[in-house]
């Protein structure tokens, strides 16, 4: 009965074996999903069981999620993370579209006013609202809710970013790990890989060049003439910090290709994830980012200053996320992101920021200008010339 599901996972390039498939069938026959309180097996329970038995690598969880949703049509999300707000308030009935002139006429709240007003709305609102400009709702110009338009608001209950103008996102979101085994898809990235290898391999002249020694000895009438070449040790240490989720979804393939290249090039590679800007913690697995956090202070103490620090991110966010305490879109950060960026660049003197956003758009992003300033202009595009310039900057 589930053979087509098994084949669809294989089509999605998940390495699911027949043995694992049989384990899933055995679990179903044993009644693992039987739950009298829930009225029998549920799709959510089957999803958890199937992922547990069929997927061995956490980096492939998101690929499994996509294949699962494709096979069981209509499955858009398996868990609802909206908290404390009745879902009926956020049900999508219409999606507001306004002209540029109409958008420009909408009043924009400042940070303090936005936070204070949201608190007031929570206390006062008693029912669903749609198409308005004040309450938490949908399809309007209110700064609070989903599927509407506002130049600077708090997104609540929307499945994905539309206008990219939210300064906070109320929902708990799931990001996926970058696939470190992504195949290098273009000739340009393959050349970039060689440049990373050349940057990583350094050493002293203490390795025998056998071919050149034979030629030199023959030319010297048989008298031994040793020729040495640099021993090619891959001893460079790299700390790679990668932005994930949100606007970075547009750049997943290119960042995965670079991550793959870095894993091949650097023997001593440590990596962590952050979202938009670095704050007081980072994480290594996006599936566990809320339960397995690594304090940034600990990271600063763990790695010494001979590590080369590489940020990878589009630096596209609200300026509040960089400059304002509490400015993170997901939680209340006690210190602004700028303070943590300063600590990192002071701890690791060799640093660069690699930006996958097209360089032609950098001048239109206020946040990119702020990050460039904090990076002492050491921001480079994720292109072949950009990577070449970044590697030269790190090797100085």
JOWO-V356002 format. One record per residue. N is the residue number from 1. RES is the residue in one small letter. NEAR is the number of other ideal C-beta (glycine too) atoms within 10 Angstrom. Layout:
n = <N	N>
res = <RES	RES>
near = <NEAR	NEAR>
This chain:
n = <1	2	3	4	5	6	7	8	9	10	11	12	13	14	15	16	17	18	19	20	21	22	23	24	25	26	27	28	29	30	31	32	33	34	35	36	37	38	39	40	41	42	43	44	45	46	47	48	49	50	51	52	53	54	55	56	57	58	59	60	61	62	63	64	65	66	67	68	69	70	71	72	73	74	75	76	77	78	79	80	81	82	83	84	85	86	87	88	89	90	91	92	93	94	95	96	97	98	99	100	101	102	103	104	105	106	107	108	109	110	111	112	113	114	115	116	117	118	119	120	121	122	123	124	125	126	127	128	129	130	131	132	133	134	135	136	137	138	139	140	141	142	143	144	145	146	147	148	149	150	151	152	153	154	155	156	157	158	159	160	161	162	163	164	165	166	167	168	169	170	171	172	173	174	175	176	177	178	179	180	181	182	183	184	185	186	187	188	189	190	191	192	193	194	195	196	197	198	199	200	201	202	203	204	205	206	207	208	209	210	211	212	213	214	215	216	217	218	219	220	221	222	223	224	225	226	227	228	229	230	231	232	233	234	235	236	237	238	239	240	241	242	243	244	245	246	247	248	249	250	251	252	253	254	255	256	257	258	259	260	261	262	263	264	265	266	267	268	269	270	271	272	273	274	275	276	277	278	279	280	281	282	283	284	285	286	287	288	289	290	291	292	293	294	295	296	297	298	299	300	301	302	303	304	305	306	307	308	309	310	311	312	313	314	315	316	317	318	319	320	321	322	323	324	325	326	327	328	329	330	331	332	333	334	335	336	337	338	339	340	341	342	343	344	345	346	347	348	349	350	351	352	353	354	355	356	357	358	359	360	361	362	363	364	365	366	367	368	369	370	371	372	373	374	375	376	377	378	379	380	381	382	383	384	385	386	387	388	389	390	391	392	393	394	395	396>
res = <x	x	x	x	x	x	x	x	x	x	x	x	x	x	x	x	x	x	x	x	x	x	x	x	x	x	x	x	x	x	x	x	x	x	x	x	x	x	x	x	x	x	x	x	x	x	x	x	x	x	x	x	x	x	x	x	x	x	x	x	x	x	x	x	x	x	x	x	x	x	x	x	x	x	x	x	x	x	x	x	x	x	x	x	x	x	x	x	x	x	x	x	x	x	x	x	x	x	x	x	x	x	x	x	x	x	x	x	x	x	x	x	x	x	x	x	x	x	x	x	x	x	x	x	x	x	x	x	x	x	x	x	x	x	x	x	x	x	x	x	x	x	x	x	x	x	x	x	x	x	x	x	x	x	x	x	x	x	x	x	x	x	x	x	x	x	x	x	x	x	x	x	x	x	x	x	x	x	x	x	x	x	x	x	x	x	x	x	x	x	x	x	x	x	x	x	x	x	x	x	x	x	x	x	x	x	x	x	x	x	x	x	x	x	x	x	x	x	x	x	x	x	x	x	x	x	x	x	x	x	x	x	x	x	x	x	x	x	x	x	x	x	x	x	x	x	x	x	x	x	x	x	x	x	x	x	x	x	x	x	x	x	x	x	x	x	x	x	x	x	x	x	x	x	x	x	x	x	x	x	x	x	x	x	x	x	x	x	x	x	x	x	x	x	x	x	x	x	x	x	x	x	x	x	x	x	x	x	x	x	x	x	x	x	x	x	x	x	x	x	x	x	x	x	x	x	x	x	x	x	x	x	x	x	x	x	x	x	x	x	x	x	x	x	x	x	x	x	x	x	x	x	x	x	x	x	x	x	x	x	x	x	x	x	x	x	x	x	x	x	x	x	x	x	x	x	x	x	x	x	x	x	x	x	x	x	x	x	x	x	x	x	x	x	x	x>
near = <6	14	9	9	18	21	13	17	23	13	11	16	10	18	12	24	12	8	8	16	20	12	15	20	14	11	16	18	8	9	9	16	15	11	12	6	5	11	7	10	15	12	11	12	15	19	18	13	17	22	16	12	20	22	19	11	14	15	16	22	17	17	17	19	18	13	21	21	15	13	17	14	7	5	14	7	10	15	8	10	11	16	9	6	17	14	10	8	20	21	14	13	10	12	13	16	12	13	8	7	7	12	15	10	10	17	10	13	18	10	18	10	11	20	16	12	16	19	10	10	19	12	7	10	17	6	9	16	19	20	14	15	14	15	18	26	26	25	20	23	21	26	27	26	28	24	22	28	19	24	14	18	23	22	25	23	24	21	12	8	15	16	14	11	16	21	22	23	19	23	18	14	16	17	18	19	23	22	19	15	11	19	9	17	13	12	9	13	20	12	14	25	19	11	17	22	15	14	20	24	16	14	13	9	10	9	13	12	15	11	9	14	15	12	13	15	15	11	10	10	7	8	9	8	15	11	15	13	13	13	13	13	13	13	13	21	17	22	22	21	21	22	26	21	21	21	18	22	12	12	19	17	15	17	22	20	23	26	21	20	21	21	15	15	22	22	14	15	19	15	20	16	22	21	24	25	27	23	22	16	19	21	20	15	13	21	16	11	23	12	8	11	14	14	11	20	12	12	19	14	10	11	17	9	10	12	21	23	20	25	25	25	27	24	25	22	28	22	16	22	24	23	16	17	14	16	23	23	21	19	12	10	19	9	13	20	27	20	17	22	21	12	16	19	18	11	17	19	11	20	23	23	25	22	28	22	20	12	14	8	12	18	9	10	19	12	20	22	15	20	24	17	11	19	18	12	10	18	23	22	18	22	17	15	10	18	24	17	16	24	20	13	16	17	13	5>
